[in-house]
């Protein structure tokens, strides 16, 4: 499997990673995503490693630690073969110290994740969201301390806005602290808002993009069709979707073109949607999930081939949307360098 450089760092990661939000299913929010336990998780991890997808993405909040615990058990004895990405910031309890990106919370959250993962270091440590109540300097100094201690190798963020990320980069540069080298974002053919500001920021600042929900919670899986009910037992049917609603006509117009390209390439709709993302600027990695082995193997086959420029252009056209201000205004003056692409 192809490996790409993670932003302005020396770390090379596979273009596909396996997301473990389906592990555990011990909370009401995550139950519709999946309830994978240790033995089935072991089989899925084996398939990933055979394919060269050795990066495993998790978070402390996934089933309140259960996903990390399951992943830790599965990777025991072969940690040296793998890369682990986990996250902190979101609530792990109801107390005032159970959430956020303060020094108090992050140090404990990191130590708890290390214990659950049965490892002594985390390869990529994400801030799962931006904590507006904690000074950016406090968060980044704490993360730099974790890096200096060897508990964390690289730091990244997730779900930041442009100013959140740019301010963080500035603070790290000013103090000589570890900087964010990756940004995990919501991005797909159906939702392209990431391109308006965060993509050009990543190009300018050397921040690699890791994509979560690249199939828009299954809407681009090829199983959603006009006039048909949601597939029984699917995450969407159980209320496990995520992301803003989109007009049906937009969704089905994109699916129609995906169907055409899938027929031309002899690939599945999902594989085409994933491959389109892998050809976008700054994109380093797609986090793919699976609740069974067949689904995982299909997702892994989205690599080692490329759509043609003409096929990419058709998908670009059908999925394009008019951006909000000031991005629609900036599109009129690409010669000034304000337009994203």
C-alpha angles and dihedrals in degrees: 000000000000117000124205134196113260103233116288093344136098093241117112116200134182117263089240126048129182117245116214101199085113091062117102105357089202096142129062093242095053100035093087089052092061145293100225113166132198102283096047090042089055091055092049092048090050090054091050094050092048089055094047095251095132099157115098119194122205141144137214090240094057101111086338095289100325093109091053091048093052092046090049092054093047095049095045109126094017103058090122090064094055147061121220127205119188137163145217139188104078120099119285093176143351100271124102092250094049097088144030138056100279122133089249094055101036097052092051093041091053093048091048091050091049090052094048092045092048092228137110097224141036117218097207120016115193131197096225092210140353116277106212092185096061122069111252089229091059093051095047095044089052091049091048089053090052089051093048090049091055094241091112128035102190135004128222139166137223135209094006123153120231096265092046090057097040093050090050092051090050093051092049091049093048094053100032091242128147111287132214108266096178140037120200108211145173106252136148143132087277096049115036101158089114088074095063100072113341096059095054089044089054091050092050098044102035097248115153120220122234111187124217121196093012089173094049095248091311099312088117095041093102092248097095114085138167114278095003127117119245111274110271113255094015121137091247093051089053093051096258098127122124135197134050121310117259129200112270091234092058091050095047094044088057092045090052092058091043088055091052094049092044090056091049094049097035088234131121124264090249093051091052092049091050094046091053089057092050089061095054121106116267093009109136104159143013119210106220124188131198136183094199141025097254092054091049095050090051092052092049089056090066089089138071094047135066138219114241119256089250092054091048090050092053092051090046091053098048093046098044118118133186106258125227122257131318092021096061088053093049091053088068092063109045090152088071091059094240095115116092099227 
